[in-house]
Amino acid sequence: MTESRRRLDRSAGPDEADREDREREWLHGLVSDVWQTRLDFYRELIDKVADDRYPSPTMLDMIEQGVPPELYPDYVAALVGKVYDSKYPSPTLLARLRRLTAVPNPQH
């Protein structure tokens, strides 16, 4: 650290430190709010998928492109529910589920 930087740090005083703390708290709150909004948005999309008899492939693609990791099990469960509720599940839906739940084959 240069001498001029040390002088600036010492001269900043408690007001500057308080301002930096407030800015850090504000930024943390903003990020938390954005993340919560994202969770709420994807939760709503997953609920729509669960409620729709024939969910939109576009909506399914959108969910799969950005679903937060903590909602991934809920999304897969919603799709599995579609399979269980249908006498003749959609081959496209089955293929989608197979892809989403694929586990690497240890023999390959």
C-alpha positions as CSV (number, residue, x, y, z in Angstrom):
1,M,0.0,0.0,0.0
2,T,1.4,3.4,-0.9
3,E,1.9,6.2,1.7
4,S,-0.7,8.4,0.0
5,R,-3.3,5.5,0.1
6,R,-2.5,5.0,3.9
7,R,-3.2,8.7,4.4
8,L,-6.5,8.5,2.5
9,D,-7.5,5.4,4.5
10,R,-6.7,7.2,7.8
11,S,-8.4,10.4,6.8
12,A,-11.6,8.6,5.6
13,G,-12.8,8.2,9.2
14,P,-15.8,6.5,10.6
15,D,-18.3,8.3,8.3
16,E,-16.6,6.8,5.3
17,A,-16.6,3.4,6.8
18,D,-20.3,3.7,7.7
19,R,-21.1,4.7,4.2
20,E,-19.2,1.7,2.8
21,D,-21.1,-0.6,5.2
22,R,-24.4,0.9,4.2
23,E,-23.5,0.5,0.5
24,R,-22.5,-3.1,1.1
25,E,-25.7,-3.9,3.0
26,W,-27.8,-2.2,0.2
27,L,-26.0,-4.2,-2.5
28,H,-26.5,-7.5,-0.5
29,G,-30.2,-6.7,-0.1
30,L,-30.5,-5.9,-3.8
31,V,-28.9,-9.2,-4.8
32,S,-31.1,-11.1,-2.3
33,D,-34.2,-9.4,-3.7
34,V,-33.2,-10.2,-7.3
35,W,-32.6,-13.8,-6.3
36,Q,-35.9,-14.1,-4.5
37,T,-37.7,-12.6,-7.5
38,R,-36.0,-15.2,-9.7
39,L,-37.0,-18.0,-7.4
40,D,-40.6,-16.7,-7.3
41,F,-40.7,-16.4,-11.1
42,Y,-39.5,-20.0,-11.7
43,R,-41.7,-21.3,-9.0
44,E,-44.7,-19.7,-10.7
45,L,-43.7,-21.3,-14.1
46,I,-43.3,-24.7,-12.5
47,D,-46.7,-24.4,-10.9
48,K,-48.2,-23.5,-14.3
49,V,-46.5,-26.6,-15.8
50,A,-48.0,-28.7,-13.0
51,D,-51.5,-27.3,-13.6
52,D,-51.5,-27.3,-17.4
53,R,-52.7,-30.5,-19.0
54,Y,-50.4,-29.9,-22.0
55,P,-47.6,-27.5,-20.9
56,S,-46.0,-25.4,-23.5
57,P,-42.7,-26.7,-24.9
58,T,-41.5,-23.1,-25.0
59,M,-42.2,-22.7,-21.3
60,L,-40.5,-26.0,-20.5
61,D,-37.5,-24.9,-22.5
62,M,-37.4,-21.6,-20.7
63,I,-37.5,-23.3,-17.3
64,E,-34.8,-25.7,-18.3
65,Q,-32.5,-22.9,-19.5
66,G,-32.6,-21.1,-16.2
67,V,-34.2,-23.0,-13.3
68,P,-32.4,-22.3,-10.0
69,P,-30.8,-25.5,-8.7
70,E,-33.0,-25.5,-5.6
71,L,-36.1,-25.7,-7.8
72,Y,-34.8,-28.4,-10.2
73,P,-36.3,-31.3,-8.1
74,D,-39.7,-29.5,-8.1
75,Y,-39.6,-29.1,-11.8
76,V,-38.7,-32.8,-12.4
77,A,-41.5,-33.7,-10.0
78,A,-44.0,-31.6,-11.9
79,L,-43.0,-33.4,-15.1
80,V,-43.2,-36.9,-13.4
81,G,-46.6,-35.9,-12.2
82,K,-47.7,-35.4,-15.8
83,V,-46.5,-38.9,-16.7
84,Y,-48.3,-40.5,-13.8
85,D,-51.5,-38.5,-14.5
86,S,-51.6,-39.6,-18.2
87,K,-52.8,-42.9,-19.5
88,Y,-50.6,-42.3,-22.6
89,P,-47.8,-39.9,-21.7
90,S,-46.3,-37.8,-24.4
91,P,-43.2,-39.4,-26.0
92,T,-41.7,-35.9,-26.1
93,L,-42.3,-35.5,-22.4
94,L,-40.8,-38.9,-21.7
95,A,-37.7,-38.0,-23.7
96,R,-37.4,-34.7,-21.9
97,L,-37.6,-36.5,-18.5
98,R,-35.0,-39.0,-19.6
99,R,-32.7,-36.2,-20.6
100,L,-33.3,-34.3,-17.4
101,T,-32.7,-37.3,-15.1
102,A,-29.9,-39.0,-17.0
103,V,-27.2,-40.5,-14.9
104,P,-23.8,-41.2,-16.5
105,N,-23.4,-44.8,-17.2
106,P,-20.3,-46.0,-15.3
107,Q,-19.7,-48.8,-17.9
108,H,-18.9,-46.3,-20.6
